[in-house]
Amino acid sequence: MAEATDDRLRLLIERIERLEEEKKGIADDIRDVYAEAKAVGYDTKIMRQIVRLRKMKPDDRSEQETLLDTYKAALGMG
């Protein structure tokens, strides 16, 4: 039984390691796309904000925008 458990553990660890490598590769690809965008004149900080906003549910995004507007108004920024 212990050998089967050891094999299972080894396989799980190896899967995690492969996925970590894939994740690193994807992160490198994303960084390359941002570098390309910057090279043609896009503001990558704004692009990152847009990507983050697009991931949000519409209601959550609306609530966040309302709070941001409220805070800006309270600070005399709006």
N, CA, C and O atoms as a Tripos MOL2 file, in Angstrom:
@<TRIPOS>MOLECULE
protein
  312   311    78     0     0
PROTEIN
NO_CHARGES

@<TRIPOS>ATOM
      1 N           0.8240   -1.2060    0.0000 N.3       1 MET1
      2 CA          0.0000    0.0000    0.0000 C.3       1 MET1
      3 C           0.8650    1.2660    0.0000 C.2       1 MET1
      4 O           0.5490    2.2370   -0.6880 O.2       1 MET1
      5 N           1.9460    1.2510    0.7670 N.am      2 ALA2
      6 CA          2.7960    2.4400    0.8520 C.3       2 ALA2
      7 C           3.4150    2.7760   -0.4980 C.2       2 ALA2
      8 O           3.5480    3.9490   -0.8490 O.2       2 ALA2
      9 N           3.7990    1.7380   -1.2630 N.am      3 GLU3
     10 CA          4.4090    2.0020   -2.5670 C.3       3 GLU3
     11 C           3.4140    2.6620   -3.5130 C.2       3 GLU3
     12 O           3.7730    3.5800   -4.2490 O.2       3 GLU3
     13 N           2.1730    2.2030   -3.4970 N.am      4 ALA4
     14 CA          1.1380    2.8000   -4.3430 C.3       4 ALA4
     15 C           0.8950    4.2530   -3.9400 C.2       4 ALA4
     16 O           0.7120    5.1200   -4.7930 O.2       4 ALA4
     17 N           0.8940    4.5050   -2.6460 N.am      5 THR5
     18 CA          0.7110    5.8650   -2.1430 C.3       5 THR5
     19 C           1.8860    6.7380   -2.5590 C.2       5 THR5
     20 O           1.7010    7.8890   -2.9560 O.2       5 THR5
     21 N           3.1050    6.1870   -2.4660 N.am      6 ASP6
     22 CA          4.2970    6.9370   -2.8750 C.3       6 ASP6
     23 C           4.2510    7.2690   -4.3600 C.2       6 ASP6
     24 O           4.5960    8.3810   -4.7610 O.2       6 ASP6
     25 N           3.8220    6.3030   -5.1820 N.am      7 ASP7
     26 CA          3.7050    6.5400   -6.6180 C.3       7 ASP7
     27 C           2.6840    7.6250   -6.9140 C.2       7 ASP7
     28 O           2.9110    8.5010   -7.7480 O.2       7 ASP7
     29 N           1.5680    7.5560   -6.2240 N.am      8 ARG8
     30 CA          0.5100    8.5500   -6.4150 C.3       8 ARG8
     31 C           1.0300    9.9440   -6.0550 C.2       8 ARG8
     32 O           0.8110   10.9060   -6.7910 O.2       8 ARG8
     33 N           1.7170   10.0410   -4.9220 N.am      9 LEU9
     34 CA          2.2770   11.3240   -4.4880 C.3       9 LEU9
     35 C           3.2660   11.8510   -5.5220 C.2       9 LEU9
     36 O           3.2280   13.0280   -5.8790 O.2       9 LEU9
     37 N           4.1590   10.9690   -6.0060 N.am     10 ARG10
     38 CA          5.1500   11.3760   -7.0090 C.3      10 ARG10
     39 C           4.4600   11.9040   -8.2600 C.2      10 ARG10
     40 O           4.8650   12.9280   -8.8110 O.2      10 ARG10
     41 N           3.4180   11.2040   -8.7100 N.am     11 LEU11
     42 CA          2.6880   11.6370   -9.9070 C.3      11 LEU11
     43 C           2.0120   12.9840   -9.6990 C.2      11 LEU11
     44 O           2.0090   13.8300  -10.5930 O.2      11 LEU11
     45 N           1.4450   13.1770   -8.5260 N.am     12 LEU12
     46 CA          0.7990   14.4670   -8.2330 C.3      12 LEU12
     47 C           1.8250   15.5960   -8.2230 C.2      12 LEU12
     48 O           1.5860   16.6700   -8.7750 O.2      12 LEU12
     49 N           2.9670   15.3420   -7.5910 N.am     13 ILE13
     50 CA          4.0290   16.3610   -7.5440 C.3      13 ILE13
     51 C           4.5200   16.6810   -8.9520 C.2      13 ILE13
     52 O           4.7320   17.8460   -9.2870 O.2      13 ILE13
     53 N           4.7000   15.6580   -9.7690 N.am     14 GLU14
     54 CA          5.1610   15.8850  -11.1440 C.3      14 GLU14
     55 C           4.1450   16.6660  -11.9540 C.2      14 GLU14
     56 O           4.5210   17.5050  -12.7720 O.2      14 GLU14
     57 N           2.8560   16.4040  -11.7400 N.am     15 ARG15
     58 CA          1.8170   17.1870  -12.4310 C.3      15 ARG15
     59 C           1.8850   18.6410  -12.0180 C.2      15 ARG15
     60 O           1.7930   19.5390  -12.8550 O.2      15 ARG15
     61 N           2.0470   18.8730  -10.7170 N.am     16 ILE16
     62 CA          2.1440   20.2500  -10.2220 C.3      16 ILE16
     63 C           3.3500   20.9420  -10.8440 C.2      16 ILE16
     64 O           3.2620   22.0960  -11.2640 O.2      16 ILE16
     65 N           4.4720   20.2370  -10.9030 N.am     17 GLU17
     66 CA          5.6750   20.8290  -11.4830 C.3      17 GLU17
     67 C           5.4750   21.1760  -12.9540 C.2      17 GLU17
     68 O           5.9140   22.2350  -13.4010 O.2      17 GLU17
     69 N           4.8210   20.3010  -13.7090 N.am     18 ARG18
     70 CA          4.5460   20.6010  -15.1290 C.3      18 ARG18
     71 C           3.6330   21.8140  -15.2570 C.2      18 ARG18
     72 O           3.8570   22.6820  -16.1010 O.2      18 ARG18
     73 N           2.6110   21.8690  -14.4230 N.am     19 LEU19
     74 CA          1.6900   23.0070  -14.4740 C.3      19 LEU19
     75 C           2.3870   24.3090  -14.0900 C.2      19 LEU19
     76 O           2.1110   25.3550  -14.6770 O.2      19 LEU19
     77 N           3.2830   24.2520  -13.1140 N.am     20 GLU20
     78 CA          4.0520   25.4420  -12.7320 C.3      20 GLU20
     79 C           4.9070   25.9270  -13.9040 C.2      20 GLU20
     80 O           5.0210   27.1310  -14.1320 O.2      20 GLU20
     81 N           5.5020   24.9990  -14.6420 N.am     21 GLU21
     82 CA          6.2900   25.3690  -15.8240 C.3      21 GLU21
     83 C           5.3990   26.0090  -16.8880 C.2      21 GLU21
     84 O           5.7730   27.0090  -17.5010 O.2      21 GLU21
     85 N           4.2140   25.4220  -17.1020 N.am     22 GLU22
     86 CA          3.2830   25.9950  -18.0720 C.3      22 GLU22
     87 C           2.8570   27.3910  -17.6400 C.2      22 GLU22
     88 O           2.7550   28.3020  -18.4620 O.2      22 GLU22
     89 N           2.6070   27.5520  -16.3310 N.am     23 LYS23
     90 CA          2.2000   28.8630  -15.8070 C.3      23 LYS23
     91 C           3.2960   29.8950  -16.0480 C.2      23 LYS23
     92 O           3.0150   31.0320  -16.4280 O.2      23 LYS23
     93 N           4.5550   29.4910  -15.8220 N.am     24 LYS24
     94 CA          5.6710   30.4080  -16.0660 C.3      24 LYS24
     95 C           5.7390   30.7770  -17.5400 C.2      24 LYS24
     96 O           5.9750   31.9370  -17.8790 O.2      24 LYS24
     97 N           5.5340   29.8030  -18.4180 N.am     25 GLY25
     98 CA          5.5440   30.0740  -19.8490 C.3      25 GLY25
     99 C           4.4490   31.0360  -20.2520 C.2      25 GLY25
    100 O           4.6760   31.9350  -21.0620 O.2      25 GLY25
    101 N           3.2680   30.8580  -19.6990 N.am     26 ILE26
    102 CA          2.1470   31.7520  -19.9970 C.3      26 ILE26
    103 C           2.4340   33.1500  -19.4650 C.2      26 ILE26
    104 O           2.1480   34.1390  -20.1410 O.2      26 ILE26
    105 N           2.9990   33.2450  -18.2560 N.am     27 ALA27
    106 CA          3.3390   34.5570  -17.6960 C.3      27 ALA27
    107 C           4.3610   35.2610  -18.5880 C.2      27 ALA27
    108 O           4.2780   36.4720  -18.7960 O.2      27 ALA27
    109 N           5.3180   34.5050  -19.1110 N.am     28 ASP28
    110 CA          6.3030   35.0870  -20.0380 C.3      28 ASP28
    111 C           5.6180   35.5860  -21.3110 C.2      28 ASP28
    112 O           5.9470   36.6590  -21.8170 O.2      28 ASP28
    113 N           4.6680   34.8080  -21.8250 N.am     29 ASP29
    114 CA          3.9270   35.2160  -23.0280 C.3      29 ASP29
    115 C           3.1400   36.5010  -22.7800 C.2      29 ASP29
    116 O           3.1180   37.3960  -23.6250 O.2      29 ASP29
    117 N           2.4980   36.5860  -21.6230 N.am     30 ILE30
    118 CA          1.7200   37.7910  -21.2790 C.3      30 ILE30
    119 C           2.6570   39.0000  -21.1910 C.2      30 ILE30
    120 O           2.3350   40.0790  -21.6890 O.2      30 ILE30
    121 N           3.8050   38.8140  -20.5610 N.am     31 ARG31
    122 CA          4.7770   39.9040  -20.4550 C.3      31 ARG31
    123 C           5.2200   40.3620  -21.8460 C.2      31 ARG31
    124 O           5.3880   41.5580  -22.0840 O.2      31 ARG31
    125 N           5.4070   39.4100  -22.7600 N.am     32 ASP32
    126 CA          5.7890   39.7540  -24.1350 C.3      32 ASP32
    127 C           4.7040   40.5760  -24.8330 C.2      32 ASP32
    128 O           5.0120   41.5160  -25.5650 O.2      32 ASP32
    129 N           3.4450   40.2260  -24.6090 N.am     33 VAL33
    130 CA          2.3410   40.9720  -25.2270 C.3      33 VAL33
    131 C           2.3060   42.3960  -24.6890 C.2      33 VAL33
    132 O           2.1020   43.3380  -25.4550 O.2      33 VAL33
    133 N           2.5050   42.5690  -23.3760 N.am     34 TYR34
    134 CA          2.5400   43.9170  -22.8130 C.3      34 TYR34
    135 C           3.7320   44.7060  -23.3740 C.2      34 TYR34
    136 O           3.6110   45.9020  -23.6400 O.2      34 TYR34
    137 N           4.8640   44.0500  -23.5530 N.am     35 ALA35
    138 CA          6.0370   44.7240  -24.1250 C.3      35 ALA35
    139 C           5.7490   45.1630  -25.5610 C.2      35 ALA35
    140 O           6.1300   46.2590  -25.9700 O.2      35 ALA35
    141 N           5.0830   44.3100  -26.3100 N.am     36 GLU36
    142 CA          4.7000   44.6600  -27.6800 C.3      36 GLU36
    143 C           3.7510   45.8510  -27.6870 C.2      36 GLU36
    144 O           3.8960   46.7650  -28.4990 O.2      36 GLU36
    145 N           2.7770   45.8370  -26.7780 N.am     37 ALA37
    146 CA          1.8180   46.9430  -26.6920 C.3      37 ALA37
    147 C           2.5360   48.2470  -26.3450 C.2      37 ALA37
    148 O           2.2400   49.2980  -26.9130 O.2      37 ALA37
    149 N           3.4830   48.1680  -25.4080 N.am     38 LYS38
    150 CA          4.2340   49.3590  -25.0160 C.3      38 LYS38
    151 C           5.0720   49.8750  -26.1760 C.2      38 LYS38
    152 O           5.1940   51.0840  -26.3710 O.2      38 LYS38
    153 N           5.6440   48.9620  -26.9430 N.am     39 ALA39
    154 CA          6.4900   49.3440  -28.0760 C.3      39 ALA39
    155 C           5.7140   50.1150  -29.1440 C.2      39 ALA39
    156 O           6.2960   50.9330  -29.8570 O.2      39 ALA39
    157 N           4.4140   49.8650  -29.2620 N.am     40 VAL40
    158 CA          3.6170   50.5890  -30.2580 C.3      40 VAL40
    159 C           2.8560   51.7570  -29.6480 C.2      40 VAL40
    160 O           2.0170   52.3720  -30.3060 O.2      40 VAL40
    161 N           3.1600   52.0680  -28.3590 N.am     41 GLY41
    162 CA          2.6400   53.2990  -27.7710 C.3      41 GLY41
    163 C           1.4760   53.1790  -26.8080 C.2      41 GLY41
    164 O           0.9610   54.1980  -26.3480 O.2      41 GLY41
    165 N           1.0460   51.9720  -26.4880 N.am     42 TYR42
    166 CA         -0.0580   51.8300  -25.5320 C.3      42 TYR42
    167 C           0.4590   51.9440  -24.1030 C.2      42 TYR42
    168 O           1.6000   51.5810  -23.8160 O.2      42 TYR42
    169 N          -0.3870   52.4500  -23.2110 N.am     43 ASP43
    170 CA         -0.0660   52.5660  -21.7920 C.3      43 ASP43
    171 C          -0.4080   51.2370  -21.1250 C.2      43 ASP43
    172 O          -1.5810   50.8990  -20.9630 O.2      43 ASP43
    173 N           0.6130   50.4940  -20.7420 N.am     44 THR44
    174 CA          0.3820   49.1480  -20.2190 C.3      44 THR44
    175 C          -0.2520   49.1490  -18.8300 C.2      44 THR44
    176 O          -0.9340   48.1930  -18.4630 O.2      44 THR44
    177 N          -0.0350   50.2140  -18.0540 N.am     45 LYS45
    178 CA         -0.7090   50.2850  -16.7460 C.3      45 LYS45
    179 C          -2.2180   50.3550  -16.9350 C.2      45 LYS45
    180 O          -2.9740   49.7050  -16.2140 O.2      45 LYS45
    181 N          -2.6480   51.1480  -17.9090 N.am     46 ILE46
    182 CA         -4.0820   51.2680  -18.1920 C.3      46 ILE46
    183 C          -4.6110   49.9480  -18.7570 C.2      46 ILE46
    184 O          -5.7100   49.5150  -18.4100 O.2      46 ILE46
    185 N          -3.8300   49.3200  -19.6200 N.am     47 MET47
    186 CA         -4.2500   48.0250  -20.1690 C.3      47 MET47
    187 C          -4.4510   46.9970  -19.0610 C.2      47 MET47
    188 O          -5.4150   46.2320  -19.0900 O.2      47 MET47
    189 N          -3.5420   46.9750  -18.0810 N.am     48 ARG48
    190 CA         -3.6740   46.0400  -16.9560 C.3      48 ARG48
    191 C          -4.9420   46.3330  -16.1510 C.2      48 ARG48
    192 O          -5.6240   45.4130  -15.7000 O.2      48 ARG48
    193 N          -5.2520   47.6170  -15.9740 N.am     49 GLN49
    194 CA         -6.4890   47.9830  -15.2680 C.3      49 GLN49
    195 C          -7.7110   47.4990  -16.0400 C.2      49 GLN49
    196 O          -8.6540   46.9740  -15.4480 O.2      49 GLN49
    197 N          -7.6970   47.6730  -17.3500 N.am     50 ILE50
    198 CA         -8.8220   47.2400  -18.1800 C.3      50 ILE50
    199 C          -8.9960   45.7250  -18.0910 C.2      50 ILE50
    200 O         -10.1160   45.2330  -17.9550 O.2      50 ILE50
    201 N          -7.8910   44.9900  -18.1660 N.am     51 VAL51
    202 CA         -7.9670   43.5270  -18.0620 C.3      51 VAL51
    203 C          -8.5760   43.1380  -16.7190 C.2      51 VAL51
    204 O          -9.4400   42.2640  -16.6510 O.2      51 VAL51
    205 N          -8.1160   43.7970  -15.6440 N.am     52 ARG52
    206 CA         -8.6600   43.5050  -14.3110 C.3      52 ARG52
    207 C         -10.1550   43.8190  -14.2380 C.2      52 ARG52
    208 O         -10.9270   43.0440  -13.6730 O.2      52 ARG52
    209 N         -10.5610   44.9510  -14.8060 N.am     53 LEU53
    210 CA        -11.9770   45.3330  -14.7890 C.3      53 LEU53
    211 C         -12.8320   44.3600  -15.6010 C.2      53 LEU53
    212 O         -13.9470   44.0250  -15.2020 O.2      53 LEU53
    213 N         -12.3090   43.9110  -16.7350 N.am     54 ARG54
    214 CA        -13.0770   42.9860  -17.5780 C.3      54 ARG54
    215 C         -13.2800   41.6300  -16.9220 C.2      54 ARG54
    216 O         -14.2150   40.9090  -17.2720 O.2      54 ARG54
    217 N         -12.4180   41.2710  -15.9760 N.am     55 LYS55
    218 CA        -12.5700   40.0090  -15.2480 C.3      55 LYS55
    219 C         -13.7030   40.0770  -14.2280 C.2      55 LYS55
    220 O         -14.2570   39.0530  -13.8300 O.2      55 LYS55
    221 N         -14.0370   41.2840  -13.8160 N.am     56 MET56
    222 CA        -15.0300   41.4680  -12.7590 C.3      56 MET56
    223 C         -16.4500   41.2800  -13.2970 C.2      56 MET56
    224 O         -16.7150   41.4870  -14.4810 O.2      56 MET56
    225 N         -17.3430   40.8870  -12.4100 N.am     57 LYS57
    226 CA        -18.7610   40.8470  -12.7500 C.3      57 LYS57
    227 C         -19.2360   42.2790  -12.9210 C.2      57 LYS57
    228 O         -18.7470   43.1730  -12.2310 O.2      57 LYS57
    229 N         -20.1880   42.5180  -13.8340 N.am     58 PRO58
    230 CA        -20.6570   43.8930  -14.0700 C.3      58 PRO58
    231 C         -21.1310   44.6040  -12.8030 C.2      58 PRO58
    232 O         -20.8500   45.7890  -12.6200 O.2      58 PRO58
    233 N         -21.8390   43.9010  -11.9330 N.am     59 ASP59
    234 CA        -22.3210   44.5350  -10.6930 C.3      59 ASP59
    235 C         -21.1560   44.9400   -9.7910 C.2      59 ASP59
    236 O         -21.1690   46.0220   -9.2030 O.2      59 ASP59
    237 N         -20.1550   44.0740   -9.6840 N.am     60 ASP60
    238 CA        -18.9830   44.3930   -8.8580 C.3      60 ASP60
    239 C         -18.2160   45.5740   -9.4410 C.2      60 ASP60
    240 O         -17.7450   46.4410   -8.7050 O.2      60 ASP60
    241 N         -18.0930   45.6040  -10.7660 N.am     61 ARG61
    242 CA        -17.3870   46.6970  -11.4260 C.3      61 ARG61
    243 C         -18.1290   48.0100  -11.1990 C.2      61 ARG61
    244 O         -17.5150   49.0340  -10.9000 O.2      61 ARG61
    245 N         -19.4450   47.9760  -11.3400 N.am     62 SER62
    246 CA        -20.2620   49.1770  -11.1380 C.3      62 SER62
    247 C         -20.1400   49.6810   -9.7010 C.2      62 SER62
    248 O         -20.0160   50.8830   -9.4610 O.2      62 SER62
    249 N         -20.1780   48.7460   -8.7470 N.am     63 GLU63
    250 CA        -20.0540   49.1280   -7.3400 C.3      63 GLU63
    251 C         -18.6950   49.7610   -7.0710 C.2      63 GLU63
    252 O         -18.6020   50.7590   -6.3570 O.2      63 GLU63
    253 N         -17.6450   49.1850   -7.6380 N.am     64 GLN64
    254 CA        -16.3060   49.7310   -7.4450 C.3      64 GLN64
    255 C         -16.1850   51.1270   -8.0550 C.2      64 GLN64
    256 O         -15.5930   52.0210   -7.4490 O.2      64 GLN64
    257 N         -16.7440   51.3160   -9.2480 N.am     65 GLU65
    258 CA        -16.6900   52.6250   -9.8960 C.3      65 GLU65
    259 C         -17.4660   53.6650   -9.0840 C.2      65 GLU65
    260 O         -17.0320   54.8110   -8.9660 O.2      65 GLU65
    261 N         -18.6090   53.2670   -8.5260 N.am     66 THR66
    262 CA        -19.3970   54.1810   -7.6930 C.3      66 THR66
    263 C         -18.6140   54.5790   -6.4510 C.2      66 THR66
    264 O         -18.5800   55.7560   -6.0910 O.2      66 THR66
    265 N         -17.9860   53.6130   -5.7920 N.am     67 LEU67
    266 CA        -17.1830   53.9150   -4.6090 C.3      67 LEU67
    267 C         -16.0010   54.8140   -4.9590 C.2      67 LEU67
    268 O         -15.6850   55.7460   -4.2190 O.2      67 LEU67
    269 N         -15.3540   54.5380   -6.0800 N.am     68 LEU68
    270 CA        -14.2280   55.3630   -6.5000 C.3      68 LEU68
    271 C         -14.6860   56.8050   -6.7320 C.2      68 LEU68
    272 O         -14.0180   57.7450   -6.3020 O.2      68 LEU68
    273 N         -15.8250   56.9800   -7.4110 N.am     69 ASP69
    274 CA        -16.3650   58.3230   -7.6400 C.3      69 ASP69
    275 C         -16.7050   59.0100   -6.3240 C.2      69 ASP69
    276 O         -16.4460   60.2030   -6.1660 O.2      69 ASP69
    277 N         -17.2810   58.2750   -5.3820 N.am     70 THR70
    278 CA        -17.6370   58.8260   -4.0710 C.3      70 THR70
    279 C         -16.3900   59.2870   -3.3270 C.2      70 THR70
    280 O         -16.3690   60.3870   -2.7740 O.2      70 THR70
    281 N         -15.3570   58.4600   -3.3110 N.am     71 TYR71
    282 CA        -14.1140   58.8170   -2.6290 C.3      71 TYR71
    283 C         -13.4430   60.0100   -3.2900 C.2      71 TYR71
    284 O         -12.9480   60.9060   -2.6050 O.2      71 TYR71
    285 N         -13.4260   60.0270   -4.6280 N.am     72 LYS72
    286 CA        -12.8290   61.1550   -5.3430 C.3      72 LYS72
    287 C         -13.5570   62.4430   -5.0270 C.2      72 LYS72
    288 O         -12.9290   63.4780   -4.8040 O.2      72 LYS72
    289 N         -14.8900   62.3850   -5.0050 N.am     73 ALA73
    290 CA        -15.6760   63.5760   -4.6830 C.3      73 ALA73
    291 C         -15.3820   64.0460   -3.2600 C.2      73 ALA73
    292 O         -15.2550   65.2470   -3.0220 O.2      73 ALA73
    293 N         -15.2740   63.1210   -2.3200 N.am     74 ALA74
    294 CA        -15.0040   63.4660   -0.9280 C.3      74 ALA74
    295 C         -13.6350   64.1190   -0.7800 C.2      74 ALA74
    296 O         -13.4200   64.9070    0.1410 O.2      74 ALA74
    297 N         -12.7120   63.7980   -1.6760 N.am     75 LEU75
    298 CA        -11.3750   64.3690   -1.6280 C.3      75 LEU75
    299 C         -11.2140   65.5720   -2.5540 C.2      75 LEU75
    300 O         -10.1100   66.0900   -2.7170 O.2      75 LEU75
    301 N         -12.3170   66.0150   -3.1600 N.am     76 GLY76
    302 CA        -12.2750   67.1700   -4.0490 C.3      76 GLY76
    303 C         -11.5460   66.8830   -5.3680 C.2      76 GLY76
    304 O         -10.9690   67.7850   -5.9750 O.2      76 GLY76
    305 N         -11.5800   65.6330   -5.7970 N.am     77 MET77
    306 CA        -10.8700   65.2630   -7.0200 C.3      77 MET77
    307 C         -11.8180   65.0890   -8.2030 C.2      77 MET77
    308 O         -11.3680   64.8500   -9.3240 O.2      77 MET77
    309 N         -13.0980   65.2030   -7.9710 N.am     78 GLY78
    310 CA        -14.0070   64.8640   -9.0430 C.3      78 GLY78
    311 C         -14.8200   66.0120   -9.4760 C.2      78 GLY78
    312 O         -15.6430   65.8790  -10.3830 O.2      78 GLY78
@<TRIPOS>BOND
     1     1     2 1
     2     2     3 1
     3     3     4 2
     4     3     5 am
     5     5     6 1
     6     6     7 1
     7     7     8 2
     8     7     9 am
     9     9    10 1
    10    10    11 1
    11    11    12 2
    12    11    13 am
    13    13    14 1
    14    14    15 1
    15    15    16 2
    16    15    17 am
    17    17    18 1
    18    18    19 1
    19    19    20 2
    20    19    21 am
    21    21    22 1
    22    22    23 1
    23    23    24 2
    24    23    25 am
    25    25    26 1
    26    26    27 1
    27    27    28 2
    28    27    29 am
    29    29    30 1
    30    30    31 1
    31    31    32 2
    32    31    33 am
    33    33    34 1
    34    34    35 1
    35    35    36 2
    36    35    37 am
    37    37    38 1
    38    38    39 1
    39    39    40 2
    40    39    41 am
    41    41    42 1
    42    42    43 1
    43    43    44 2
    44    43    45 am
    45    45    46 1
    46    46    47 1
    47    47    48 2
    48    47    49 am
    49    49    50 1
    50    50    51 1
    51    51    52 2
    52    51    53 am
    53    53    54 1
    54    54    55 1
    55    55    56 2
    56    55    57 am
    57    57    58 1
    58    58    59 1
    59    59    60 2
    60    59    61 am
    61    61    62 1
    62    62    63 1
    63    63    64 2
    64    63    65 am
    65    65    66 1
    66    66    67 1
    67    67    68 2
    68    67    69 am
    69    69    70 1
    70    70    71 1
    71    71    72 2
    72    71    73 am
    73    73    74 1
    74    74    75 1
    75    75    76 2
    76    75    77 am
    77    77    78 1
    78    78    79 1
    79    79    80 2
    80    79    81 am
    81    81    82 1
    82    82    83 1
    83    83    84 2
    84    83    85 am
    85    85    86 1
    86    86    87 1
    87    87    88 2
    88    87    89 am
    89    89    90 1
    90    90    91 1
    91    91    92 2
    92    91    93 am
    93    93    94 1
    94    94    95 1
    95    95    96 2
    96    95    97 am
    97    97    98 1
    98    98    99 1
    99    99   100 2
   100    99   101 am
   101   101   102 1
   102   102   103 1
   103   103   104 2
   104   103   105 am
   105   105   106 1
   106   106   107 1
   107   107   108 2
   108   107   109 am
   109   109   110 1
   110   110   111 1
   111   111   112 2
   112   111   113 am
   113   113   114 1
   114   114   115 1
   115   115   116 2
   116   115   117 am
   117   117   118 1
   118   118   119 1
   119   119   120 2
   120   119   121 am
   121   121   122 1
   122   122   123 1
   123   123   124 2
   124   123   125 am
   125   125   126 1
   126   126   127 1
   127   127   128 2
   128   127   129 am
   129   129   130 1
   130   130   131 1
   131   131   132 2
   132   131   133 am
   133   133   134 1
   134   134   135 1
   135   135   136 2
   136   135   137 am
   137   137   138 1
   138   138   139 1
   139   139   140 2
   140   139   141 am
   141   141   142 1
   142   142   143 1
   143   143   144 2
   144   143   145 am
   145   145   146 1
   146   146   147 1
   147   147   148 2
   148   147   149 am
   149   149   150 1
   150   150   151 1
   151   151   152 2
   152   151   153 am
   153   153   154 1
   154   154   155 1
   155   155   156 2
   156   155   157 am
   157   157   158 1
   158   158   159 1
   159   159   160 2
   160   159   161 am
   161   161   162 1
   162   162   163 1
   163   163   164 2
   164   163   165 am
   165   165   166 1
   166   166   167 1
   167   167   168 2
   168   167   169 am
   169   169   170 1
   170   170   171 1
   171   171   172 2
   172   171   173 am
   173   173   174 1
   174   174   175 1
   175   175   176 2
   176   175   177 am
   177   177   178 1
   178   178   179 1
   179   179   180 2
   180   179   181 am
   181   181   182 1
   182   182   183 1
   183   183   184 2
   184   183   185 am
   185   185   186 1
   186   186   187 1
   187   187   188 2
   188   187   189 am
   189   189   190 1
   190   190   191 1
   191   191   192 2
   192   191   193 am
   193   193   194 1
   194   194   195 1
   195   195   196 2
   196   195   197 am
   197   197   198 1
   198   198   199 1
   199   199   200 2
   200   199   201 am
   201   201   202 1
   202   202   203 1
   203   203   204 2
   204   203   205 am
   205   205   206 1
   206   206   207 1
   207   207   208 2
   208   207   209 am
   209   209   210 1
   210   210   211 1
   211   211   212 2
   212   211   213 am
   213   213   214 1
   214   214   215 1
   215   215   216 2
   216   215   217 am
   217   217   218 1
   218   218   219 1
   219   219   220 2
   220   219   221 am
   221   221   222 1
   222   222   223 1
   223   223   224 2
   224   223   225 am
   225   225   226 1
   226   226   227 1
   227   227   228 2
   228   227   229 am
   229   229   230 1
   230   230   231 1
   231   231   232 2
   232   231   233 am
   233   233   234 1
   234   234   235 1
   235   235   236 2
   236   235   237 am
   237   237   238 1
   238   238   239 1
   239   239   240 2
   240   239   241 am
   241   241   242 1
   242   242   243 1
   243   243   244 2
   244   243   245 am
   245   245   246 1
   246   246   247 1
   247   247   248 2
   248   247   249 am
   249   249   250 1
   250   250   251 1
   251   251   252 2
   252   251   253 am
   253   253   254 1
   254   254   255 1
   255   255   256 2
   256   255   257 am
   257   257   258 1
   258   258   259 1
   259   259   260 2
   260   259   261 am
   261   261   262 1
   262   262   263 1
   263   263   264 2
   264   263   265 am
   265   265   266 1
   266   266   267 1
   267   267   268 2
   268   267   269 am
   269   269   270 1
   270   270   271 1
   271   271   272 2
   272   271   273 am
   273   273   274 1
   274   274   275 1
   275   275   276 2
   276   275   277 am
   277   277   278 1
   278   278   279 1
   279   279   280 2
   280   279   281 am
   281   281   282 1
   282   282   283 1
   283   283   284 2
   284   283   285 am
   285   285   286 1
   286   286   287 1
   287   287   288 2
   288   287   289 am
   289   289   290 1
   290   290   291 1
   291   291   292 2
   292   291   293 am
   293   293   294 1
   294   294   295 1
   295   295   296 2
   296   295   297 am
   297   297   298 1
   298   298   299 1
   299   299   300 2
   300   299   301 am
   301   301   302 1
   302   302   303 1
   303   303   304 2
   304   303   305 am
   305   305   306 1
   306   306   307 1
   307   307   308 2
   308   307   309 am
   309   309   310 1
   310   310   311 1
   311   311   312 2
@<TRIPOS>SUBSTRUCTURE
     1 MET1         2 RESIDUE 1 A MET
     2 ALA2         6 RESIDUE 1 A ALA
     3 GLU3        10 RESIDUE 1 A GLU
     4 ALA4        14 RESIDUE 1 A ALA
     5 THR5        18 RESIDUE 1 A THR
     6 ASP6        22 RESIDUE 1 A ASP
     7 ASP7        26 RESIDUE 1 A ASP
     8 ARG8        30 RESIDUE 1 A ARG
     9 LEU9        34 RESIDUE 1 A LEU
    10 ARG10       38 RESIDUE 1 A ARG
    11 LEU11       42 RESIDUE 1 A LEU
    12 LEU12       46 RESIDUE 1 A LEU
    13 ILE13       50 RESIDUE 1 A ILE
    14 GLU14       54 RESIDUE 1 A GLU
    15 ARG15       58 RESIDUE 1 A ARG
    16 ILE16       62 RESIDUE 1 A ILE
    17 GLU17       66 RESIDUE 1 A GLU
    18 ARG18       70 RESIDUE 1 A ARG
    19 LEU19       74 RESIDUE 1 A LEU
    20 GLU20       78 RESIDUE 1 A GLU
    21 GLU21       82 RESIDUE 1 A GLU
    22 GLU22       86 RESIDUE 1 A GLU
    23 LYS23       90 RESIDUE 1 A LYS
    24 LYS24       94 RESIDUE 1 A LYS
    25 GLY25       98 RESIDUE 1 A GLY
    26 ILE26      102 RESIDUE 1 A ILE
    27 ALA27      106 RESIDUE 1 A ALA
    28 ASP28      110 RESIDUE 1 A ASP
    29 ASP29      114 RESIDUE 1 A ASP
    30 ILE30      118 RESIDUE 1 A ILE
    31 ARG31      122 RESIDUE 1 A ARG
    32 ASP32      126 RESIDUE 1 A ASP
    33 VAL33      130 RESIDUE 1 A VAL
    34 TYR34      134 RESIDUE 1 A TYR
    35 ALA35      138 RESIDUE 1 A ALA
    36 GLU36      142 RESIDUE 1 A GLU
    37 ALA37      146 RESIDUE 1 A ALA
    38 LYS38      150 RESIDUE 1 A LYS
    39 ALA39      154 RESIDUE 1 A ALA
    40 VAL40      158 RESIDUE 1 A VAL
    41 GLY41      162 RESIDUE 1 A GLY
    42 TYR42      166 RESIDUE 1 A TYR
    43 ASP43      170 RESIDUE 1 A ASP
    44 THR44      174 RESIDUE 1 A THR
    45 LYS45      178 RESIDUE 1 A LYS
    46 ILE46      182 RESIDUE 1 A ILE
    47 MET47      186 RESIDUE 1 A MET
    48 ARG48      190 RESIDUE 1 A ARG
    49 GLN49      194 RESIDUE 1 A GLN
    50 ILE50      198 RESIDUE 1 A ILE
    51 VAL51      202 RESIDUE 1 A VAL
    52 ARG52      206 RESIDUE 1 A ARG
    53 LEU53      210 RESIDUE 1 A LEU
    54 ARG54      214 RESIDUE 1 A ARG
    55 LYS55      218 RESIDUE 1 A LYS
    56 MET56      222 RESIDUE 1 A MET
    57 LYS57      226 RESIDUE 1 A LYS
    58 PRO58      230 RESIDUE 1 A PRO
    59 ASP59      234 RESIDUE 1 A ASP
    60 ASP60      238 RESIDUE 1 A ASP
    61 ARG61      242 RESIDUE 1 A ARG
    62 SER62      246 RESIDUE 1 A SER
    63 GLU63      250 RESIDUE 1 A GLU
    64 GLN64      254 RESIDUE 1 A GLN
    65 GLU65      258 RESIDUE 1 A GLU
    66 THR66      262 RESIDUE 1 A THR
    67 LEU67      266 RESIDUE 1 A LEU
    68 LEU68      270 RESIDUE 1 A LEU
    69 ASP69      274 RESIDUE 1 A ASP
    70 THR70      278 RESIDUE 1 A THR
    71 TYR71      282 RESIDUE 1 A TYR
    72 LYS72      286 RESIDUE 1 A LYS
    73 ALA73      290 RESIDUE 1 A ALA
    74 ALA74      294 RESIDUE 1 A ALA
    75 LEU75      298 RESIDUE 1 A LEU
    76 GLY76      302 RESIDUE 1 A GLY
    77 MET77      306 RESIDUE 1 A MET
    78 GLY78      310 RESIDUE 1 A GLY
